[in-house]
Amino acid sequence: MAMKMTPRGKTVSLILRRTLAATFCTVAAGAAMAQPAERTLTIAAMTSPSALDPHFHSTNNNNMALFQIFEPLIREANDGSLIPALAESWKVVGDTTWEIKLRANARFHDGTPFEAEDIAFTLDRLGKVPNSPGPFTPYARSIKEVEIVDPTTIRVHTHYPNPYLDYDLTRVMILSRKIHAEATTAQFTSGRLAVGTGPYRYVGFTLNERLSIAANPDYWGPKPEWARVETRYVTNAGARTAALLAGEVDLIDGVPVHDVTRLQREPNVKIFGTDSYGTAYLFPDAVREQAPFITDKQGRPLPSNPLRDRRVREALSMAINRAGIVERLLVGQGTPAEQFAPPAVGDRAPDMPPLALDIAAARKLLADAGYPNGFRLTIHGPNGFFASDGEVLQAIAQGFNRIGIDTAVEILPPANFFTRATNRDFAMFLTTYTANLASNTLRQVAATRDPATGSGPFNRQHYTNPTMDAPLTEALRTMDPTRRQQLTTQAMQELIRDKGIIPVFYLRVNWAGRSDRLTYEPSPNWYTQAQFAHPIAP
């Protein structure tokens, strides 16, 4: 990003958005809570962050850990509202201009002041992180330049109207140009440069094992309620539950759905649950002429990739018993999906019909597509990434087998899975995506990949559909909310018609905690964070 002087101040390329002026509301002083003194919070969490670089991989397991150490300009509350963080207020002053007032008293953990120039530096860095499996660049693509009016005021100028810029900014954690100018991902992960402005500071990290953080005594906002937070990464759900019941930890996430009722009966345990912003979905390779892990019944290569045929994708969708998965495997802790956005998400398409289970119709579609005897397929998924993920994958495979597709399942550790998915190693995979706007989900996962515009960074199968892209692109530049909703609905309807992505179910997420130790605010983003855990006063 270029920087130059203007009569009003400095100008730098950057990112921001939305018709809203948010003002900081002072949190009730202290809420009668004691100093964190000796309070230590112990957590057993499903999934470790893959790195401590806040711009390396935009995925839940990284973001939830790092939002404790680093902060964005604007924060998304658990009720979906947007609240101040390093920005005290923001407002739209023109279709392509936003004005943001910055917090004057924020400092990084080493005492370095937070400054307006740090925003431009941060946004410029988003596209420069080597080997990023999920870059943050889409959140900055609409920015043309940032005008630094004074030390606590900036104006962000966009290339085009961006009605969702404020939501974009909730995803971008701010770094210091003085501390992090030459920072590498390895230096963050080692802890050397894991220095943010957040309520907790880095103490130690071992990949796939443990993250230790401690209260930031100089935090600009409400003082942290825990002196220290120890998060252990335990992929085995039974082991997490056992640790909670044994009193070894205070809080666990990813509560196994079959354990919810049992834990509710435990005298010192409480379940904290909510409907999430997440959708579990299958992503078929509908693009390549030849795809891996697809053969005929004898294991020989097929003349072409059957997943390119919409009828085959429709047949696969019809073979999934979504209601059965939710009822039997999830024990009601979810909802069958009919689109790529759950009910808790804003701007989802209204009145979408259910995705039917119809084995006979699915078989006919396969025959019509030229596969009356089916074919052989392997589907992949991550292990321990969401509740009952392996069992769900097996149930989907059973449905495919019923329509004549011999289906195998391969489950991988999340880090390995996402690397391989990004490398297009799979014919079809099951995973989840979480966002509080349907338009954001479509932009990130289903839109045609375009590094120039930042669209489709998580479109790992390189799906492309101009009939969907056109209304989505217009929606993302339309300030009128009624017209924007019409366009977003049109894009969602086309994605589901084409089965470019096959939604399976919407997730309910549950935490379990020691009721004598804490209460917990469940996050629809699935975030397991110390900020949401509140100690029971002694």
C-alpha positions in Angstrom: 0.0 0.0 0.0 1.3 3.4 -1.0 1.6 6.3 1.5 1.7 9.9 0.7 1.1 13.3 2.3 -2.1 15.3 1.7 -3.2 18.7 2.9 -5.3 17.0 5.5 -2.7 14.5 6.6 -1.4 11.2 5.5 -3.1 8.8 3.1 -2.7 5.1 3.0 -4.6 2.2 1.3 -6.8 0.4 3.8 -10.2 -1.2 4.7 -13.5 -0.2 6.3 -17.3 -0.1 6.0 -21.1 0.5 7.0 -23.8 3.0 7.7 -23.5 3.1 11.4 -22.0 5.3 14.0 -21.1 3.3 17.0 -20.2 4.9 20.2 -18.4 3.3 23.1 -20.6 2.4 26.0 -18.7 2.2 29.2 -18.9 -1.3 30.8 -20.4 -1.2 34.3 -17.4 -0.5 36.5 -16.0 -3.6 37.8 -19.4 -5.4 38.1 -18.5 -6.1 41.7 -15.9 -8.6 40.5 -12.7 -9.0 42.6 -9.3 -8.6 41.0 -8.2 -11.6 39.0 -5.4 -12.1 41.6 -5.1 -15.9 41.8 -7.9 -16.9 39.4 -6.8 -19.4 36.8 -9.1 -20.6 34.1 -8.4 -24.1 32.7 -10.0 -25.1 29.4 -9.9 -28.3 27.3 -10.5 -27.3 23.7 -11.0 -29.4 20.6 -8.6 -27.8 18.2 -5.3 -26.0 18.4 -4.5 -22.9 16.4 -2.1 -23.8 13.5 -0.1 -20.6 14.1 -0.2 -17.5 16.3 0.2 -15.2 13.3 -3.2 -13.3 13.3 -3.1 -13.1 9.5 -2.0 -16.6 8.6 -5.2 -18.5 8.4 -8.8 -17.2 8.8 -10.3 -20.1 10.5 -12.2 -20.5 13.8 -9.5 -22.4 15.7 -7.0 -19.7 15.0 -9.3 -16.7 15.4 -10.8 -17.8 18.7 -7.3 -18.2 20.3 -5.9 -15.0 18.8 -8.8 -12.6 19.6 -7.7 -13.0 23.2 -4.3 -11.5 22.4 -5.0 -9.2 19.4 -7.9 -7.0 18.7 -9.8 -5.6 15.6 -11.1 -2.1 15.2 -14.7 -3.3 15.6 -15.8 -6.4 17.5 -18.7 -8.6 16.8 -20.7 -9.4 20.0 -22.3 -12.8 20.6 -25.8 -11.3 19.8 -24.5 -10.3 16.3 -24.2 -6.6 17.0 -21.1 -4.6 16.3 -19.4 -2.9 19.2 -16.3 -0.8 19.6 -12.8 -2.2 20.1 -9.8 -0.2 18.9 -12.3 2.0 17.1 -14.4 4.1 19.5 -16.9 5.0 16.8 -17.5 4.8 13.0 -19.9 6.3 10.5 -20.5 6.5 6.8 -20.0 10.0 5.4 -20.5 9.1 1.8 -21.2 6.0 -0.4 -17.4 5.3 -0.5 -16.1 7.1 2.6 -16.1 6.0 6.2 -14.9 8.0 9.2 -13.5 6.2 12.2 -12.5 7.6 15.6 -9.7 5.6 17.2 -9.1 4.8 20.8 -6.4 7.1 22.2 -5.4 5.1 25.2 -4.7 1.6 23.8 -1.2 0.2 23.9 0.4 -3.0 22.8 1.6 -5.4 25.5 5.2 -4.1 25.4 3.9 -0.5 25.9 4.1 0.6 22.3 1.1 3.0 21.6 -1.6 2.0 19.1 -1.5 4.6 16.3 -3.5 5.3 13.1 -0.6 4.2 10.9 -0.9 0.7 12.4 -4.2 0.2 10.6 -2.7 0.9 7.1 0.3 -1.3 8.0 -2.0 -4.2 9.1 -4.2 -4.1 6.0 -1.2 -4.0 3.7 0.2 -7.1 5.5 -2.9 -9.2 4.9 -1.9 -10.2 1.4 1.8 -10.7 2.2 1.8 -13.7 4.6 3.6 -16.6 2.9 1.9 -20.0 2.6 -1.4 -18.8 4.0 -4.0 -21.5 3.6 -6.8 -19.1 4.2 -5.9 -15.4 3.7 -7.7 -12.4 5.1 -7.3 -10.4 1.9 -11.1 -10.3 1.1 -11.6 -8.1 4.1 -9.4 -5.4 2.6 -10.1 -5.5 -1.1 -12.7 -2.8 -1.2 -10.3 -0.2 0.2 -8.8 2.5 -2.0 -7.0 4.6 0.5 -7.0 5.7 4.1 -6.7 9.3 5.0 -5.2 10.0 8.4 -7.0 13.2 9.5 -5.4 13.4 12.9 -3.9 10.9 15.4 -7.3 9.6 16.4 -9.3 10.0 13.2 -9.1 8.3 9.9 -11.2 8.4 6.8 -11.4 5.2 4.7 -12.1 5.6 1.0 -13.3 2.5 -0.9 -13.2 1.7 -4.6 -17.0 1.1 -4.6 -19.8 1.2 -2.0 -19.3 -1.6 0.5 -22.3 -2.0 2.8 -20.5 -4.6 4.9 -17.2 -2.9 5.6 -17.8 -2.8 9.4 -18.3 -6.6 9.4 -15.1 -7.0 7.4 -13.2 -5.1 10.0 -14.3 -7.4 12.8 -12.1 -10.1 11.2 -8.9 -8.1 11.0 -6.6 -8.1 14.0 -4.4 -5.0 14.3 -0.7 -5.2 14.5 2.0 -2.5 15.2 4.1 -1.2 12.3 6.9 -0.6 14.9 6.8 -4.1 16.4 5.7 -6.2 13.5 7.3 -4.5 10.4 9.4 -7.6 9.5 7.4 -10.2 11.5 7.2 -13.8 10.2 4.6 -16.4 11.1 7.3 -18.4 12.9 8.1 -15.4 15.1 4.5 -15.0 16.1 4.1 -18.8 16.8 7.3 -18.8 18.9 5.8 -16.1 21.0 8.6 -13.6 20.2 6.2 -11.2 18.4 2.9 -12.4 19.7 2.3 -8.9 21.0 -1.2 -7.4 20.7 -3.5 -4.9 22.4 -5.9 -7.5 23.8 -7.0 -8.3 27.3 -4.6 -11.2 27.6 -0.9 -11.5 26.7 1.1 -14.4 25.5 2.9 -16.7 28.0 3.5 -19.9 26.1 2.4 -22.1 23.2 3.0 -25.7 22.1 1.3 -26.7 18.8 -1.6 -29.2 19.4 -0.9 -29.2 23.1 -1.3 -26.0 25.1 -1.7 -22.2 25.0 -0.9 -20.1 28.1 -2.0 -16.5 28.4 -2.1 -14.0 31.3 -4.1 -10.9 32.1 -2.9 -7.7 30.5 -2.7 -5.3 33.5 -2.6 -2.3 31.2 -5.6 -3.2 29.1 -7.6 -0.2 27.9 -11.0 -1.8 28.6 -12.6 -3.8 31.5 -9.9 -5.6 33.4 -9.6 -9.3 32.6 -11.4 -11.5 35.1 -8.7 -14.3 35.1 -5.1 -13.9 36.1 -4.1 -16.7 33.9 -5.7 -18.9 31.3 -4.4 -22.4 30.4 -6.0 -24.0 27.4 -5.2 -27.7 26.7 -5.9 -29.0 23.2 -7.6 -32.4 23.6 -9.0 -33.8 20.3 -10.7 -36.8 22.0 -14.2 -35.7 23.1 -14.4 -38.4 25.8 -11.1 -37.2 27.3 -12.4 -33.6 27.4 -15.5 -34.7 29.2 -13.6 -36.9 31.6 -11.3 -34.1 32.5 -14.2 -31.8 33.3 -15.9 -34.4 35.5 -12.6 -35.1 37.3 -12.3 -31.4 38.1 -9.1 -31.1 36.0 -10.5 -28.3 33.8 -13.1 -25.7 34.3 -14.6 -25.6 30.8 -14.7 -27.7 27.7 -15.9 -27.0 24.2 -17.2 -29.4 21.5 -19.3 -31.3 24.0 -20.3 -34.6 22.4 -24.0 -34.5 21.5 -24.6 -37.8 23.3 -23.1 -36.4 26.5 -25.3 -33.3 26.7 -28.2 -34.9 28.6 -25.8 -36.8 30.9 -23.8 -33.7 31.8 -27.0 -31.8 32.5 -27.7 -34.3 35.3 -24.3 -33.7 36.9 -24.6 -31.6 40.0 -21.6 -29.4 39.4 -21.8 -29.1 35.7 -23.8 -26.7 33.5 -24.3 -26.8 29.7 -24.0 -23.5 27.8 -25.3 -23.9 24.3 -26.5 -21.8 21.3 -27.5 -22.1 17.7 -24.4 -21.2 15.7 -23.7 -19.4 12.5 -22.1 -22.6 11.2 -23.2 -24.9 8.3 -21.8 -28.3 7.8 -21.5 -28.8 4.0 -20.2 -31.1 1.3 -18.0 -29.5 -1.3 -17.8 -31.5 -4.6 -15.1 -31.0 -7.3 -17.5 -29.8 -10.0 -14.7 -28.3 -12.1 -11.8 -30.6 -13.1 -12.2 -33.0 -16.0 -10.4 -35.6 -13.8 -10.6 -35.6 -10.0 -8.8 -37.7 -7.5 -10.6 -40.4 -5.5 -13.2 -41.2 -8.2 -13.0 -44.4 -10.2 -15.4 -47.0 -11.7 -16.5 -49.9 -9.6 -13.3 -51.8 -10.6 -11.0 -49.0 -9.6 -10.2 -47.8 -13.1 -10.2 -44.1 -14.1 -13.5 -42.8 -15.5 -13.5 -40.9 -18.8 -14.6 -37.8 -17.0 -15.4 -36.5 -13.5 -19.0 -37.4 -12.8 -19.3 -34.5 -10.2 -19.2 -32.0 -13.0 -22.7 -33.1 -13.9 -25.4 -31.2 -11.9 -27.6 -34.3 -12.0 -25.0 -36.3 -10.1 -24.6 -33.6 -7.5 -28.4 -33.4 -7.1 -28.5 -37.2 -6.7 -25.8 -37.0 -3.9 -27.8 -34.4 -2.1 -31.0 -36.5 -2.4 -29.2 -39.5 -0.8 -28.4 -37.6 2.4 -30.8 -38.3 5.3 -30.4 -34.9 7.0 -33.3 -35.4 9.4 -31.8 -38.8 10.4 -28.4 -37.3 11.0 -29.8 -34.6 13.2 -32.1 -36.9 15.1 -29.8 -39.9 15.6 -26.2 -38.7 15.4 -26.7 -35.2 16.7 -29.5 -36.1 19.2 -31.3 -33.0 18.1 -28.3 -30.7 18.5 -28.6 -29.3 15.0 -31.1 -28.6 12.2 -31.3 -30.0 8.7 -30.0 -27.5 6.2 -31.9 -26.2 3.2 -29.4 -23.4 2.2 -25.8 -22.3 3.0 -26.8 -20.1 6.0 -28.5 -21.1 9.2 -31.5 -19.3 10.7 -29.3 -17.3 13.1 -27.5 -15.6 10.2 -28.5 -12.3 8.7 -29.6 -11.8 5.1 -30.2 -15.5 4.5 -32.7 -16.4 1.7 -36.4 -16.6 3.0 -38.7 -19.5 2.3 -36.2 -22.0 0.8 -37.7 -25.5 0.5 -36.2 -28.4 2.4 -33.6 -30.6 0.6 -35.5 -33.8 0.0 -34.4 -37.4 0.8 -35.4 -39.4 -2.3 -33.4 -42.5 -3.0 -35.4 -43.6 -6.1 -35.2 -40.1 -7.7 -31.5 -40.1 -6.9 -30.9 -43.4 -8.7 -32.8 -42.1 -11.7 -30.7 -39.0 -11.8 -27.6 -41.1 -11.8 -28.9 -43.2 -14.6 -29.9 -40.2 -16.6 -26.4 -38.8 -16.2 -24.9 -42.0 -17.6 -24.0 -43.8 -14.3 -26.7 -46.4 -13.8 -24.3 -48.6 -12.0 -22.7 -45.8 -10.0 -19.0 -45.4 -9.4 -16.5 -45.4 -6.6 -15.8 -42.4 -4.4 -13.8 -41.4 -1.3 -15.0 -38.5 0.8 -12.8 -36.7 3.2 -13.2 -34.7 6.4 -11.4 -33.3 9.5 -11.4 -35.2 12.8 -12.5 -33.4 15.9 -13.3 -30.2 14.1 -17.0 -30.2 15.0 -19.2 -32.5 17.1 -19.7 -36.0 15.7 -17.9 -35.1 12.4 -16.6 -38.6 11.8 -20.0 -40.2 12.4 -21.7 -37.7 10.1 -19.3 -38.5 7.3 -20.0 -42.2 7.7 -23.7 -41.6 7.6 -23.4 -39.6 4.4 -21.3 -42.4 2.9 -24.1 -44.9 3.8 -26.6 -42.7 1.9 -24.3 -42.6 -1.1 -23.9 -46.4 -1.0 -27.7 -46.7 -1.1 -27.8 -45.1 -4.6 -25.1 -47.3 -6.0 -22.0 -45.2 -5.3 -19.4 -47.3 -3.4 -18.2 -44.7 -0.9 -15.2 -44.8 1.4 -14.4 -42.3 4.2 -11.0 -40.9 5.1 -10.8 -38.7 8.2 -7.7 -36.5 8.8 -6.3 -34.2 11.5 -7.6 -30.7 10.8 -4.2 -29.1 9.9 -3.5 -31.9 7.4 -7.1 -31.8 6.1 -7.2 -28.1 5.4 -3.7 -28.1 3.7 -4.8 -30.9 1.4 -8.2 -29.4 0.7 -6.5 -26.1 -0.2 -4.3 -28.1 -2.6 -7.4 -29.7 -4.2 -6.4 -33.2 -3.2 -10.0 -34.4 -2.7 -13.0 -35.1 -4.9 -15.4 -34.2 -2.2 -15.0 -33.2 1.4 -17.2 -32.3 4.5 -16.4 -29.3 6.6 -18.1 -26.3 8.1 -18.1 -22.5 7.6 -19.2 -19.9 10.1 -20.2 -16.3 9.4 -23.0 -14.1 10.6 -24.0 -12.9 7.1 -25.1 -15.2 4.2 -23.5 -12.8 1.7 -20.2 -13.2 3.5 -20.4 -17.0 3.4 -21.2 -16.9 -0.3 -18.4 -14.4 -1.0 -15.8 -16.4 1.0 -16.7 -20.0 0.0 -18.8 -20.1 -3.2 -17.8 -17.1 -5.3 -15.4 -17.6 -8.1 -11.8 -17.4 -6.8 -10.3 -14.1 -7.9 -7.1 -12.9 -6.1 -7.6 -9.4 -7.6 -10.9 -8.9 -5.8 -10.3 -11.2 -2.9 -13.4 -13.3 -3.6 -13.5 -17.0 -3.0 -10.5 -17.5 -0.7 -12.1 -20.6 0.9 -13.5 -21.9 -2.5 -11.2 -24.8 -2.2 -12.8 -26.7 -5.1 -12.5 -23.7 -7.4 -16.3 -23.8 -8.1 -17.4 -21.1 -10.5 -20.9 -20.1 -11.5 -21.5 -16.8 -13.3 -25.2 -17.0 -12.7 -24.5 -16.9 -8.9 -21.6 -14.5 -9.0 -23.4 -11.7 -10.8 -26.1 -11.0 -8.2 -23.7 -11.6 -5.4 -21.2 -9.1 -6.7 -24.0 -6.5 -7.1 -25.3 -7.3 -3.6 -21.9 -6.6 -2.1 -21.9 -3.1 -3.6 -25.5 -2.2 -2.9 -26.3 0.2 0.0 -30.1 -0.2 -0.3 -30.9 -3.0 2.1 -34.1 -4.2 0.3 -32.4 -4.5 -3.0 -29.3 -6.1 -1.4 -31.5 -8.8 0.2 -33.1 -9.6 -3.1 -29.8 -10.0 -4.8 -28.3 -12.1 -2.0 -31.4 -14.4 -2.1 -31.0 -14.8 -5.9 -27.4 -15.8 -5.4 -28.2 -18.3 -2.7 -31.1 -19.9 -4.7 -28.7 -20.4 -7.7 -26.0 -22.0 -5.5 -28.5 -24.5 -4.1 -30.1 -25.2 -7.5 -26.8 -26.0 -9.0 -25.6 -28.0 -5.9 -22.2 -26.3 -6.2 -22.1 -26.8 -2.4 -24.3 -29.3 -0.7 -25.5 -28.1 2.8 -26.1 -30.9 5.3 -27.0 -29.4 8.7 -26.8 -26.3 10.9 -24.8 -26.7 14.0 -25.7 -26.1 17.6 -22.6 -25.6 19.7 -22.3 -26.6 23.4 -19.8 -25.9 26.1 -19.8 -27.5 29.5 -18.4 -25.8 32.6 -18.0 -26.3 36.4 -21.1 -24.5 37.7 -19.3 -23.7 41.0 -16.5 -22.0 39.1 -18.0 -20.0 36.2 -20.7 -19.0 33.8 -20.1 -18.9 30.1 -21.6 -16.8 27.2 -22.0 -19.2 24.3 -20.7 -17.9 21.0 -22.6 -18.5 17.7 -19.1 -18.1 16.1 -18.0 -21.2 18.2 -15.4 -19.1 19.9 -13.9 -20.5 23.1 -12.4 -17.5 24.8 -11.6 -16.3 28.3 -13.5 -13.1 27.7 -16.8 -15.1 27.7 -16.1 -17.0 30.9 -17.0 -15.2 34.1 -15.9 -16.5 37.5 -18.4 -17.2 40.2 -17.6 -14.8 43.0 -16.2 -16.5 46.1 
